[in-house]
Amino acid sequence: MYNYYQFIHRLIKGKGYRTGIEIGCGRGTLALFLHKYDGIAVTLLDSAARAIALAKKNFDAFEGKGEFVVADAAHTRLVGGQYDVAVSIGLLEHVPDYRAVLAETYRIMRPGGVLVTLNLPRKFSLQKLNDVYKFFLRPFLPKKKLQKDYYRNHDKPEQYAHAAQEAGFRGCYYFQANPFPIWTPIPAFLEQPIALLYRGILRLRGFWMKEPMKTNRFFSHGHFLVCLR
């Protein structure tokens, strides 16, 4: 999540943005970074009350302040035109009608604001290696550990960008990204070593790449979409 935050921080730095929303916030890590490091007044929105409860717990642990909302991302009931920054990580690909989510996001944002989404649709790429990994794990793990993925669409980045433009956003662009290790599930004791290894890889790539997460379609797990309101 910190890698995602650094990318977003570079986009918003020096723009004078004051308010932001994380849509489909889950545990709220990205919103917490924006709040603590950029001074953004954040709203965290998720359709699951359990996710909002976890986000509140995380904010309390780091003395963060935010507004917490349980609502459908396509029907937030929030006041329009109030957010400078809107972010979502791994949300739109799970929503059959994500165009409605983009339209609602456009409504609640201020002119001149920025939208950043990381989308992870199903596609033929290194994503498939995780399916092979799960296949070999199947005899050794309980079924609940290998539950099937939630619904994910197969739309291409161009389709997401076009949907955002239809909602009213402008200046949309995207890039294929390899933002995190693909192996899930993994034992808890391996999480930190793998994170440190991956952080090292991204730092090394950062010596010659402006955006170290950027890659091609085959090696990517998904894409970042950036648009202006």
GROMACS elastic network, one bead per residue, 0.5 to 0.9 nm:
[ bonds ]
;  ai    aj funct       b0    kb
    1     4     6  0.50652   500
    1     5     6  0.61938   500
    1     6     6  0.87048   500
    1    29     6  0.69231   500
    1    30     6  0.63316   500
    1    33     6  0.89296   500
    1   179     6  0.88765   500
    1   180     6  0.88697   500
    2     6     6  0.61302   500
    2     7     6  0.86788   500
    2    29     6  0.84586   500
    2    30     6  0.74778   500
    2    33     6  0.76997   500
    3     6     6  0.51859   500
    3     7     6  0.64926   500
    3     8     6  0.88287   500
    3   179     6  0.75127   500
    3   180     6  0.89112   500
    3   199     6  0.83490   500
    3   202     6  0.87621   500
    3   213     6  0.83936   500
    4     7     6  0.52924   500
    4     8     6  0.63846   500
    4     9     6  0.86080   500
    4    30     6  0.77456   500
    4    89     6  0.87764   500
    4   118     6  0.87207   500
    4   179     6  0.76357   500
    5     8     6  0.50533   500
    5     9     6  0.58866   500
    5    10     6  0.85980   500
    5    30     6  0.62453   500
    5    31     6  0.88489   500
    5    33     6  0.67871   500
    5    34     6  0.73630   500
    6    10     6  0.63035   500
    6    11     6  0.88012   500
    7    10     6  0.53958   500
    7    11     6  0.67021   500
    7   211     6  0.76850   500
    8    11     6  0.50758   500
    8    12     6  0.63912   500
    8    13     6  0.85111   500
    8    34     6  0.88056   500
    8    87     6  0.87114   500
    8   116     6  0.73783   500
    9    12     6  0.52903   500
    9    13     6  0.57093   500
    9    34     6  0.77928   500
    9    37     6  0.88624   500
    9    38     6  0.77028   500
   10    13     6  0.54341   500
   10    14     6  0.89002   500
   11    14     6  0.87628   500
   11    15     6  0.84249   500
   11   114     6  0.83666   500
   12    15     6  0.55427   500
   12    16     6  0.78529   500
   12    17     6  0.69813   500
   12    38     6  0.88966   500
   12    85     6  0.81272   500
   12   114     6  0.78901   500
   13    16     6  0.76300   500
   13    17     6  0.83098   500
   13    38     6  0.81049   500
   14    17     6  0.79807   500
   16    84     6  0.89928   500
   17    20     6  0.80539   500
   17    38     6  0.89044   500
   17    40     6  0.72397   500
   17    83     6  0.85925   500
   17    84     6  0.55792   500
   17    85     6  0.71298   500
   17   113     6  0.76938   500
   18    38     6  0.85816   500
   18    39     6  0.71703   500
   18    41     6  0.61445   500
   18    42     6  0.86576   500
   18    83     6  0.79326   500
   18    84     6  0.65438   500
   18    85     6  0.81910   500
   19    39     6  0.87428   500
   19    40     6  0.52353   500
   19    42     6  0.58918   500
   19    43     6  0.81064   500
   19    82     6  0.73071   500
   19    83     6  0.50421   500
   19    84     6  0.52809   500
   19    85     6  0.63907   500
   19    86     6  0.88235   500
   20    31     6  0.79311   500
   20    34     6  0.81052   500
   20    35     6  0.86710   500
   20    40     6  0.62228   500
   20    41     6  0.61788   500
   20    43     6  0.63256   500
   20    44     6  0.87153   500
   20    82     6  0.84372   500
   20    83     6  0.51161   500
   20    84     6  0.56571   500
   20    86     6  0.56076   500
   20    87     6  0.78777   500
   20   109     6  0.87541   500
   21    25     6  0.86549   500
   21    31     6  0.72225   500
   21    41     6  0.84452   500
   21    42     6  0.54044   500
   21    44     6  0.57744   500
   21    45     6  0.73091   500
   21    83     6  0.67095   500
   21    84     6  0.83809   500
   21    85     6  0.63756   500
   21    87     6  0.63983   500
   21    88     6  0.85659   500
   22    25     6  0.52411   500
   22    28     6  0.74664   500
   22    30     6  0.74111   500
   22    31     6  0.59183   500
   22    42     6  0.75224   500
   22    43     6  0.64722   500
   22    44     6  0.51102   500
   22    45     6  0.62123   500
   22    46     6  0.85155   500
   22    85     6  0.85143   500
   22    86     6  0.59861   500
   22    88     6  0.56905   500
   22    89     6  0.83867   500
   23    26     6  0.86529   500
   23    43     6  0.84835   500
   23    44     6  0.64605   500
   23    45     6  0.50555   500
   23    46     6  0.63210   500
   23    73     6  0.66182   500
   23    86     6  0.72651   500
   23    87     6  0.62502   500
   23    88     6  0.51407   500
   23    89     6  0.80334   500
   23    91     6  0.78667   500
   23   105     6  0.86587   500
   24    28     6  0.86805   500
   24    44     6  0.77195   500
   24    45     6  0.57307   500
   24    47     6  0.71032   500
   24    48     6  0.87000   500
   24    51     6  0.87764   500
   24    72     6  0.88832   500
   24    73     6  0.71892   500
   24    87     6  0.88664   500
   24    88     6  0.62704   500
   24    89     6  0.74194   500
   24    90     6  0.82154   500
   24    91     6  0.61659   500
   25    29     6  0.78173   500
   25    30     6  0.78425   500
   25    31     6  0.76179   500
   25    44     6  0.57650   500
   25    45     6  0.57592   500
   25    46     6  0.56317   500
   25    51     6  0.74804   500
   25    52     6  0.76913   500
   25    55     6  0.76574   500
   25    87     6  0.88105   500
   25    88     6  0.71102   500
   25    89     6  0.77770   500
   25    91     6  0.89437   500
   26    29     6  0.80251   500
   26    44     6  0.86055   500
   26    45     6  0.83472   500
   26    46     6  0.66484   500
   26    48     6  0.82336   500
   26    50     6  0.86220   500
   26    52     6  0.68028   500
   26    54     6  0.75542   500
   26    55     6  0.66677   500
   27    30     6  0.85809   500
   27    51     6  0.58742   500
   27    52     6  0.70178   500
   27    53     6  0.82378   500
   27    54     6  0.53706   500
   27    56     6  0.80355   500
   27    57     6  0.85161   500
   27    58     6  0.70313   500
   28    31     6  0.53725   500
   28    32     6  0.61603   500
   28    33     6  0.88447   500
   28    44     6  0.67738   500
   28    45     6  0.89222   500
   28    51     6  0.83176   500
   28    52     6  0.79701   500
   28    54     6  0.79002   500
   28    56     6  0.80272   500
   28    58     6  0.73557   500
   28    59     6  0.78692   500
   29    32     6  0.50485   500
   29    33     6  0.63773   500
   29    34     6  0.88101   500
   29    55     6  0.75992   500
   29    58     6  0.77040   500
   29    59     6  0.85131   500
   30    33     6  0.51851   500
   30    34     6  0.63697   500
   30    35     6  0.86468   500
   30    87     6  0.84349   500
   30    88     6  0.89181   500
   30    89     6  0.87215   500
   31    34     6  0.50725   500
   31    35     6  0.60839   500
   31    36     6  0.85807   500
   31    40     6  0.84994   500
   31    42     6  0.63505   500
   31    43     6  0.77577   500
   31    44     6  0.70148   500
   31    66     6  0.86375   500
   31    87     6  0.84818   500
   32    35     6  0.50424   500
   32    36     6  0.59971   500
   32    37     6  0.82898   500
   32    42     6  0.80307   500
   32    55     6  0.88673   500
   32    58     6  0.82331   500
   32    59     6  0.66804   500
   32    62     6  0.84764   500
   32    64     6  0.69076   500
   32    65     6  0.85368   500
   32    66     6  0.85199   500
   33    36     6  0.52492   500
   33    37     6  0.56631   500
   33    38     6  0.75030   500
   34    37     6  0.55811   500
   34    38     6  0.51586   500
   34    39     6  0.66331   500
   34    40     6  0.57031   500
   34    41     6  0.83073   500
   34    42     6  0.76453   500
   35    38     6  0.57321   500
   35    41     6  0.60904   500
   35    42     6  0.62963   500
   35    64     6  0.72620   500
   35    65     6  0.77680   500
   35    66     6  0.81114   500
   36    39     6  0.57595   500
   36    40     6  0.75792   500
   36    62     6  0.87894   500
   36    64     6  0.70483   500
   37    40     6  0.80954   500
   39    42     6  0.89074   500
   40    85     6  0.88322   500
   41    65     6  0.78138   500
   41    66     6  0.66224   500
   41    67     6  0.84282   500
   42    65     6  0.77882   500
   42    66     6  0.52231   500
   42    67     6  0.64662   500
   42    68     6  0.87773   500
   42    83     6  0.87867   500
   43    66     6  0.56364   500
   43    68     6  0.58806   500
   43    69     6  0.73191   500
   43    83     6  0.89879   500
   44    52     6  0.75533   500
   44    55     6  0.79208   500
   44    66     6  0.71046   500
   44    67     6  0.61272   500
   44    69     6  0.60905   500
   44    70     6  0.85017   500
   45    48     6  0.88887   500
   45    52     6  0.73444   500
   45    67     6  0.84515   500
   45    68     6  0.61314   500
   45    70     6  0.58154   500
   45    71     6  0.64982   500
   45    72     6  0.82231   500
   45    73     6  0.74653   500
   45    76     6  0.82054   500
   46    49     6  0.72564   500
   46    51     6  0.67088   500
   46    52     6  0.63958   500
   46    68     6  0.84153   500
   46    69     6  0.66342   500
   46    70     6  0.52565   500
   46    71     6  0.59089   500
   46    72     6  0.69579   500
   46    73     6  0.71649   500
   47    50     6  0.89778   500
   47    51     6  0.80222   500
   47    52     6  0.83440   500
   47    69     6  0.82746   500
   47    70     6  0.51892   500
   47    72     6  0.51476   500
   47    73     6  0.71488   500
   48    51     6  0.53417   500
   48    52     6  0.66527   500
   48    53     6  0.88515   500
   48    70     6  0.64911   500
   48    71     6  0.78973   500
   48    72     6  0.89198   500
   49    52     6  0.51220   500
   49    53     6  0.61847   500
   49    54     6  0.86978   500
   49    69     6  0.86517   500
   49    70     6  0.59968   500
   49    71     6  0.88682   500
   50    53     6  0.50391   500
   50    54     6  0.62802   500
   50    55     6  0.86458   500
   51    54     6  0.51070   500
   51    55     6  0.61681   500
   51    56     6  0.86508   500
   51    70     6  0.88882   500
   52    56     6  0.61379   500
   52    57     6  0.85778   500
   52    68     6  0.65385   500
   52    69     6  0.72562   500
   52    70     6  0.68802   500
   53    56     6  0.51570   500
   53    57     6  0.63048   500
   53    58     6  0.87961   500
   53    68     6  0.87572   500
   54    57     6  0.50199   500
   54    58     6  0.62799   500
   54    59     6  0.86829   500
   55    58     6  0.51145   500
   55    59     6  0.62082   500
   55    60     6  0.85937   500
   55    68     6  0.81946   500
   56    59     6  0.50958   500
   56    60     6  0.60866   500
   56    61     6  0.86000   500
   56    64     6  0.88425   500
   56    65     6  0.88725   500
   56    66     6  0.83475   500
   56    68     6  0.74627   500
   57    60     6  0.51220   500
   57    61     6  0.62392   500
   57    62     6  0.89366   500
   58    61     6  0.51250   500
   58    62     6  0.66481   500
   58    63     6  0.86398   500
   58    64     6  0.82516   500
   59    62     6  0.53544   500
   59    63     6  0.58988   500
   59    65     6  0.66226   500
   59    66     6  0.77878   500
   60    64     6  0.59401   500
   60    65     6  0.77990   500
   61    64     6  0.76759   500
   69    76     6  0.84442   500
   70    76     6  0.84250   500
   71    74     6  0.84653   500
   71    75     6  0.69975   500
   71    76     6  0.53981   500
   71    77     6  0.78233   500
   72    75     6  0.51774   500
   72    76     6  0.55946   500
   72    77     6  0.87745   500
   72   101     6  0.87509   500
   73    76     6  0.55186   500
   73   100     6  0.84291   500
   73   101     6  0.56549   500
   73   102     6  0.88389   500
   73   104     6  0.74069   500
   73   105     6  0.79989   500
   74    97     6  0.87730   500
   74    98     6  0.79480   500
   74    99     6  0.85903   500
   74   100     6  0.53862   500
   74   102     6  0.77067   500
   74   103     6  0.77085   500
   74   104     6  0.56182   500
   74   105     6  0.78907   500
   75    78     6  0.83189   500
   75   100     6  0.84349   500
   75   101     6  0.78302   500
   75   104     6  0.67906   500
   76    79     6  0.87183   500
   76   104     6  0.74570   500
   76   105     6  0.88274   500
   76   108     6  0.88038   500
   77    80     6  0.86569   500
   78    82     6  0.87629   500
   78   108     6  0.68512   500
   79    82     6  0.67401   500
   79   107     6  0.86319   500
   79   108     6  0.63283   500
   80    83     6  0.83337   500
   80   104     6  0.88647   500
   80   106     6  0.86447   500
   80   107     6  0.54205   500
   80   109     6  0.65992   500
   80   110     6  0.80055   500
   81    84     6  0.85185   500
   81   106     6  0.82021   500
   81   107     6  0.62028   500
   81   111     6  0.74666   500
   82   107     6  0.89369   500
   82   108     6  0.57775   500
   82   109     6  0.54028   500
   82   110     6  0.55171   500
   83    86     6  0.68720   500
   83   108     6  0.63429   500
   83   110     6  0.54614   500
   83   111     6  0.89594   500
   83   113     6  0.71610   500
   84   109     6  0.60107   500
   84   110     6  0.55514   500
   84   111     6  0.77905   500
   84   112     6  0.72357   500
   84   114     6  0.64145   500
   84   115     6  0.85211   500
   84   229     6  0.86609   500
   85   109     6  0.73951   500
   85   110     6  0.84893   500
   85   113     6  0.56062   500
   85   114     6  0.51182   500
   85   115     6  0.60051   500
   85   116     6  0.79382   500
   86   105     6  0.73945   500
   86   109     6  0.74322   500
   86   113     6  0.79453   500
   86   114     6  0.64693   500
   86   116     6  0.63618   500
   86   117     6  0.82201   500
   87   114     6  0.84959   500
   87   115     6  0.58835   500
   87   117     6  0.55452   500
   87   118     6  0.83147   500
   88    91     6  0.61379   500
   88    92     6  0.79098   500
   88   115     6  0.84652   500
   88   116     6  0.66532   500
   88   118     6  0.64281   500
   88   119     6  0.83953   500
   89    92     6  0.81960   500
   89   116     6  0.84913   500
   89   117     6  0.57664   500
   89   119     6  0.67541   500
   89   120     6  0.87201   500
   90    93     6  0.67150   500
   90    94     6  0.76453   500
   90   117     6  0.76297   500
   90   118     6  0.56638   500
   90   119     6  0.51889   500
   90   120     6  0.59171   500
   90   121     6  0.87281   500
   90   222     6  0.89790   500
   91    94     6  0.56731   500
   91    95     6  0.70062   500
   91    98     6  0.87362   500
   91   117     6  0.81043   500
   91   118     6  0.77878   500
   91   119     6  0.67752   500
   91   120     6  0.82031   500
   92    95     6  0.53043   500
   92    96     6  0.81432   500
   92    97     6  0.84926   500
   92    98     6  0.54631   500
   92    99     6  0.86429   500
   92   101     6  0.77264   500
   92   102     6  0.86614   500
   92   117     6  0.80553   500
   92   118     6  0.83194   500
   92   119     6  0.62220   500
   92   120     6  0.81650   500
   92   121     6  0.85220   500
   92   152     6  0.85757   500
   92   153     6  0.87873   500
   92   160     6  0.88035   500
   93    96     6  0.74897   500
   93    98     6  0.74125   500
   93   119     6  0.59527   500
   93   120     6  0.60339   500
   93   121     6  0.52262   500
   93   122     6  0.82914   500
   93   151     6  0.78156   500
   93   152     6  0.50389   500
   93   153     6  0.53958   500
   93   154     6  0.79236   500
   93   155     6  0.79572   500
   94    98     6  0.80949   500
   94   120     6  0.87298   500
   94   121     6  0.80822   500
   94   150     6  0.69108   500
   94   151     6  0.53894   500
   94   153     6  0.67017   500
   95    98     6  0.51230   500
   95    99     6  0.88322   500
   95   101     6  0.82893   500
   95   151     6  0.77748   500
   95   152     6  0.74899   500
   95   153     6  0.79208   500
   96    99     6  0.86132   500
   96   151     6  0.82358   500
   96   152     6  0.80548   500
   96   153     6  0.71343   500
   97   100     6  0.58612   500
   97   101     6  0.73793   500
   98   102     6  0.63600   500
   98   103     6  0.86571   500
   98   160     6  0.86818   500
   98   163     6  0.83627   500
   99   102     6  0.50375   500
   99   103     6  0.61460   500
   99   104     6  0.86067   500
   99   160     6  0.84015   500
   99   163     6  0.58748   500
   99   164     6  0.72477   500
   99   166     6  0.83554   500
   99   167     6  0.72152   500
  100   103     6  0.50358   500
  100   104     6  0.61759   500
  100   105     6  0.85309   500
  100   167     6  0.82857   500
  101   104     6  0.51525   500
  101   105     6  0.60799   500
  101   106     6  0.85799   500
  102   106     6  0.61235   500
  102   107     6  0.86246   500
  102   163     6  0.75410   500
  102   164     6  0.60537   500
  102   166     6  0.89819   500
  102   167     6  0.61629   500
  102   168     6  0.88955   500
  102   169     6  0.88412   500
  103   106     6  0.51169   500
  103   107     6  0.63255   500
  103   108     6  0.89856   500
  103   163     6  0.88773   500
  103   164     6  0.76785   500
  103   166     6  0.82836   500
  103   168     6  0.75509   500
  104   108     6  0.64608   500
  104   109     6  0.87912   500
  104   167     6  0.84241   500
  105   108     6  0.53945   500
  105   109     6  0.63063   500
  105   115     6  0.84297   500
  105   167     6  0.88097   500
  106   109     6  0.53613   500
  106   110     6  0.81015   500
  106   111     6  0.89868   500
  106   115     6  0.86543   500
  106   164     6  0.86476   500
  106   167     6  0.67250   500
  106   168     6  0.68516   500
  106   169     6  0.70030   500
  106   229     6  0.66688   500
  107   110     6  0.81040   500
  107   167     6  0.89676   500
  109   112     6  0.85858   500
  109   113     6  0.65644   500
  109   114     6  0.84042   500
  109   115     6  0.87665   500
  109   229     6  0.69298   500
  110   113     6  0.55912   500
  110   114     6  0.88406   500
  110   229     6  0.67871   500
  111   114     6  0.87761   500
  111   228     6  0.80586   500
  111   229     6  0.51061   500
  112   228     6  0.62517   500
  112   229     6  0.52280   500
  113   227     6  0.85803   500
  113   228     6  0.58034   500
  113   229     6  0.50972   500
  114   226     6  0.71253   500
  114   227     6  0.58054   500
  114   229     6  0.59541   500
  115   169     6  0.85635   500
  115   225     6  0.78535   500
  115   226     6  0.56158   500
  115   227     6  0.51268   500
  115   228     6  0.61895   500
  115   229     6  0.72623   500
  116   224     6  0.69703   500
  116   225     6  0.57378   500
  116   227     6  0.67152   500
  117   223     6  0.82538   500
  117   224     6  0.56701   500
  117   225     6  0.52476   500
  117   226     6  0.66800   500
  117   227     6  0.89665   500
  118   177     6  0.87258   500
  118   222     6  0.70208   500
  118   223     6  0.57373   500
  118   225     6  0.63904   500
  118   226     6  0.89780   500
  119   157     6  0.82726   500
  119   160     6  0.86253   500
  119   221     6  0.88240   500
  119   222     6  0.55745   500
  119   223     6  0.55075   500
  119   224     6  0.63579   500
  119   225     6  0.75813   500
  120   123     6  0.86782   500
  120   152     6  0.78493   500
  120   153     6  0.86829   500
  120   154     6  0.89969   500
  120   221     6  0.62812   500
  120   223     6  0.66751   500
  120   224     6  0.89790   500
  121   152     6  0.56617   500
  121   153     6  0.53633   500
  121   154     6  0.52131   500
  121   155     6  0.63189   500
  121   156     6  0.75689   500
  121   157     6  0.89113   500
  121   221     6  0.82212   500
  121   222     6  0.65191   500
  121   223     6  0.87447   500
  122   125     6  0.87916   500
  122   127     6  0.78428   500
  122   152     6  0.61412   500
  122   153     6  0.61102   500
  122   155     6  0.77945   500
  122   221     6  0.86224   500
  122   222     6  0.84602   500
  123   126     6  0.88897   500
  123   127     6  0.73134   500
  123   128     6  0.82278   500
  123   153     6  0.89532   500
  123   154     6  0.61880   500
  123   155     6  0.84273   500
  123   156     6  0.84945   500
  123   218     6  0.88588   500
  123   221     6  0.83700   500
  123   222     6  0.86703   500
  124   127     6  0.69274   500
  124   128     6  0.66374   500
  124   217     6  0.87986   500
  124   218     6  0.71080   500
  125   128     6  0.60181   500
  125   129     6  0.81483   500
  125   217     6  0.70508   500
  125   219     6  0.59710   500
  125   220     6  0.67571   500
  125   221     6  0.71237   500
  126   129     6  0.54367   500
  126   130     6  0.76644   500
  126   182     6  0.80023   500
  126   218     6  0.63886   500
  126   219     6  0.55213   500
  126   220     6  0.68302   500
  126   221     6  0.67730   500
  127   130     6  0.58160   500
  127   131     6  0.74249   500
  127   182     6  0.68845   500
  127   218     6  0.88321   500
  127   219     6  0.82730   500
  127   220     6  0.78368   500
  127   221     6  0.58074   500
  127   222     6  0.89651   500
  128   131     6  0.52181   500
  128   132     6  0.66961   500
  128   133     6  0.88060   500
  129   132     6  0.50824   500
  129   133     6  0.61659   500
  129   134     6  0.86697   500
  129   182     6  0.78251   500
  129   183     6  0.81772   500
  130   134     6  0.61149   500
  130   135     6  0.85190   500
  130   182     6  0.62044   500
  130   183     6  0.57215   500
  130   184     6  0.68812   500
  131   134     6  0.51411   500
  131   135     6  0.62116   500
  131   136     6  0.89165   500
  132   135     6  0.50261   500
  132   136     6  0.65515   500
  132   137     6  0.87562   500
  133   136     6  0.54698   500
  133   137     6  0.63669   500
  133   138     6  0.88105   500
  133   183     6  0.72914   500
  133   184     6  0.81471   500
  134   138     6  0.60362   500
  134   146     6  0.69624   500
  134   183     6  0.86535   500
  134   184     6  0.77114   500
  134   185     6  0.79590   500
  135   138     6  0.53251   500
  135   139     6  0.82707   500
  136   139     6  0.70712   500
  136   140     6  0.82969   500
  137   140     6  0.55144   500
  137   141     6  0.63210   500
  137   146     6  0.83825   500
  138   141     6  0.57128   500
  138   142     6  0.77286   500
  138   143     6  0.76165   500
  138   145     6  0.89953   500
  138   146     6  0.71368   500
  139   142     6  0.81808   500
  141   144     6  0.81945   500
  141   145     6  0.63751   500
  141   146     6  0.73389   500
  142   145     6  0.55261   500
  142   146     6  0.70649   500
  143   146     6  0.51899   500
  143   147     6  0.62694   500
  144   147     6  0.53088   500
  145   185     6  0.72240   500
  146   149     6  0.88235   500
  146   184     6  0.89292   500
  146   185     6  0.76525   500
  147   150     6  0.89327   500
  149   152     6  0.78260   500
  155   158     6  0.81112   500
  155   159     6  0.61194   500
  155   160     6  0.71585   500
  156   159     6  0.53427   500
  156   160     6  0.67104   500
  156   161     6  0.89130   500
  157   160     6  0.51311   500
  157   161     6  0.62044   500
  157   162     6  0.85539   500
  157   174     6  0.68849   500
  157   175     6  0.81553   500
  157   176     6  0.83014   500
  157   222     6  0.85472   500
  157   223     6  0.67923   500
  157   224     6  0.84684   500
  157   225     6  0.76806   500
  158   161     6  0.51122   500
  158   162     6  0.60639   500
  158   163     6  0.85677   500
  158   173     6  0.88741   500
  158   174     6  0.81958   500
  159   162     6  0.50208   500
  159   163     6  0.60875   500
  159   164     6  0.85853   500
  160   163     6  0.50948   500
  160   164     6  0.62452   500
  160   165     6  0.87099   500
  160   225     6  0.77671   500
  161   164     6  0.51012   500
  161   165     6  0.62778   500
  161   166     6  0.86585   500
  161   172     6  0.61080   500
  161   173     6  0.69049   500
  161   174     6  0.75004   500
  161   225     6  0.69387   500
  161   226     6  0.84852   500
  161   227     6  0.82283   500
  162   165     6  0.50737   500
  162   166     6  0.61729   500
  162   167     6  0.86633   500
  162   172     6  0.84146   500
  163   166     6  0.50126   500
  163   167     6  0.63058   500
  163   168     6  0.88671   500
  163   169     6  0.89571   500
  164   167     6  0.50464   500
  164   168     6  0.65968   500
  164   169     6  0.55821   500
  164   170     6  0.79498   500
  164   172     6  0.75827   500
  164   227     6  0.76183   500
  165   168     6  0.50700   500
  165   170     6  0.59037   500
  165   171     6  0.83167   500
  165   172     6  0.71875   500
  165   227     6  0.83820   500
  166   169     6  0.72105   500
  168   229     6  0.72883   500
  169   172     6  0.70636   500
  169   227     6  0.59923   500
  169   228     6  0.56493   500
  170   227     6  0.59026   500
  170   228     6  0.52240   500
  170   229     6  0.63276   500
  171   226     6  0.80444   500
  171   227     6  0.56110   500
  171   228     6  0.58470   500
  171   229     6  0.86517   500
  172   225     6  0.70205   500
  172   226     6  0.55593   500
  172   228     6  0.67752   500
  173   224     6  0.83669   500
  173   225     6  0.58888   500
  173   226     6  0.55205   500
  173   227     6  0.66019   500
  174   223     6  0.64920   500
  174   224     6  0.53495   500
  174   226     6  0.61352   500
  174   227     6  0.87511   500
  175   214     6  0.65043   500
  175   215     6  0.77673   500
  175   216     6  0.83380   500
  175   222     6  0.86844   500
  175   223     6  0.54541   500
  175   224     6  0.56092   500
  175   225     6  0.69831   500
  176   213     6  0.82223   500
  176   214     6  0.57697   500
  176   215     6  0.55434   500
  176   216     6  0.57461   500
  176   217     6  0.59047   500
  176   218     6  0.89866   500
  176   219     6  0.84788   500
  176   220     6  0.57058   500
  176   221     6  0.77769   500
  176   222     6  0.59958   500
  176   224     6  0.66388   500
  177   180     6  0.89883   500
  177   212     6  0.87172   500
  177   213     6  0.52043   500
  177   215     6  0.53956   500
  177   216     6  0.74168   500
  177   217     6  0.81225   500
  177   219     6  0.80620   500
  177   221     6  0.63854   500
  177   222     6  0.56187   500
  177   223     6  0.50146   500
  177   224     6  0.66908   500
  178   181     6  0.79993   500
  178   182     6  0.89545   500
  178   212     6  0.87483   500
  178   213     6  0.52688   500
  178   214     6  0.64299   500
  178   215     6  0.63828   500
  178   216     6  0.86805   500
  178   219     6  0.68382   500
  178   221     6  0.54232   500
  178   222     6  0.68488   500
  178   223     6  0.80063   500
  179   212     6  0.88412   500
  179   213     6  0.54377   500
  179   214     6  0.81623   500
  179   220     6  0.80549   500
  179   221     6  0.74272   500
  179   222     6  0.81508   500
  179   223     6  0.89209   500
  180   195     6  0.83787   500
  180   198     6  0.74312   500
  180   213     6  0.86315   500
  180   221     6  0.82343   500
  181   184     6  0.83744   500
  181   194     6  0.76890   500
  181   195     6  0.79718   500
  181   198     6  0.71859   500
  182   221     6  0.78305   500
  183   186     6  0.65680   500
  184   187     6  0.89179   500
  186   189     6  0.83787   500
  186   190     6  0.67148   500
  186   191     6  0.70373   500
  187   190     6  0.55501   500
  187   191     6  0.68951   500
  188   191     6  0.53666   500
  188   192     6  0.80013   500
  189   192     6  0.69080   500
  189   193     6  0.79165   500
  190   193     6  0.55093   500
  190   194     6  0.60835   500
  190   195     6  0.85050   500
  191   194     6  0.53595   500
  191   195     6  0.60873   500
  191   196     6  0.86658   500
  192   196     6  0.61068   500
  192   197     6  0.85493   500
  193   196     6  0.51174   500
  193   197     6  0.61324   500
  193   198     6  0.85812   500
  194   197     6  0.50364   500
  194   198     6  0.60823   500
  194   199     6  0.84673   500
  195   198     6  0.51332   500
  195   199     6  0.60148   500
  195   200     6  0.85764   500
  196   199     6  0.50199   500
  196   200     6  0.62156   500
  196   201     6  0.87315   500
  197   200     6  0.51543   500
  197   201     6  0.63945   500
  197   202     6  0.88534   500
  198   201     6  0.50079   500
  198   202     6  0.62873   500
  198   203     6  0.85981   500
  199   202     6  0.52005   500
  199   203     6  0.61684   500
  199   204     6  0.86211   500
  200   203     6  0.50806   500
  200   204     6  0.61496   500
  200   205     6  0.86355   500
  201   204     6  0.51435   500
  201   205     6  0.62374   500
  201   206     6  0.85447   500
  201   212     6  0.86825   500
  202   205     6  0.50612   500
  202   206     6  0.60315   500
  202   211     6  0.89846   500
  202   212     6  0.54988   500
  202   213     6  0.68650   500
  203   207     6  0.69584   500
  203   212     6  0.73958   500
  204   207     6  0.56963   500
  204   208     6  0.80699   500
  204   212     6  0.82784   500
  205   208     6  0.59850   500
  205   209     6  0.59060   500
  205   210     6  0.87377   500
  205   211     6  0.83399   500
  205   212     6  0.52621   500
  205   213     6  0.83210   500
  206   210     6  0.63394   500
  206   211     6  0.67517   500
  206   212     6  0.50617   500
  206   213     6  0.87612   500
  207   210     6  0.80566   500
  207   212     6  0.85292   500
  208   211     6  0.89860   500
  208   212     6  0.83093   500
  209   212     6  0.54525   500
  209   213     6  0.88089   500
  209   214     6  0.82945   500
  210   214     6  0.87273   500
  211   214     6  0.56700   500
  212   215     6  0.81342   500
  213   220     6  0.88749   500
  214   220     6  0.80163   500
  214   223     6  0.86419   500
  215   218     6  0.82947   500
  215   219     6  0.63915   500
  215   220     6  0.60046   500
  216   219     6  0.56526   500
  216   220     6  0.59768   500
  217   220     6  0.52642   500
  217   221     6  0.81120   500
  217   222     6  0.81514   500
  217   223     6  0.87893   500
  218   221     6  0.81845   500
  220   223     6  0.73636   500
